[in-house]
Amino acid sequence: MNIKRTNRISEEVRKIVSELILNGLKDPRINNTMTTVTKVEVTRDLSYAKIYISVLGNEEEKLDTIKGLNSAKGFIRKEIGNSIDLRYSPEPIFYLDESIEEGIRMSKLIDEINKNDATKDIGNE
């Protein structure tokens, strides 16, 4: 299958799932305000959609959100099928993506190092 088509379908699935997380899912385990779809990879045969989810919060909130999304797989797949005109709608597979939190942690470490360097420079003068 054409790579461009697969990428377009991945982007459409990302939009649909993001909208569902924000407005369509009523599961109390899903933290709507702090959950983001970071990336979607649809397989070449369009049978599976790997959906990477970032959740800001503690480990329990992250696991609860993934459990809630996994329990709503059927509904999410049906909504993807209703929104995108495909012969078969891809089965969603959810993965926890901690890249945003890792980026925040790295940024804090860099800021801390810069602050320490600034205080050392002032002390050496």
Phi, psi and omega in degrees: 000152181295133181297321180299318180294317178299318179294321178296317179295320177301316180294320178295319178297320179300315180297316182295313182292322177299315179295320178296318180296319183288318189235333193266338184261132183254010181291125182291344178287337184274120179277093188298319188284334184248020181249131182227140172271112184272327185199147174227132176238116177265136180292161185298328179271005177061025180270335181227148174234113176277116184247118181265123186245132174251128180235121175273121182158191180277177184297323181296318179295321179297311181294321178297320179296315179296319178297318179297318178294321178295326179286339180261015182306315182298315179296317180296318179297319179297318180293323176297315179297323179289329185272329182246131182277088178233156178296313177234136177272140183290145177279124181284137174235122186262134177235143177278125180249116182255021183292325180293315178295323178295321177296319177296318179297317179296320179298318178296320178296318179295317178299320179295318179295317178298320179294320178295320178295321180295319180289328177291320179296321179292322180290331181278345183278000000 
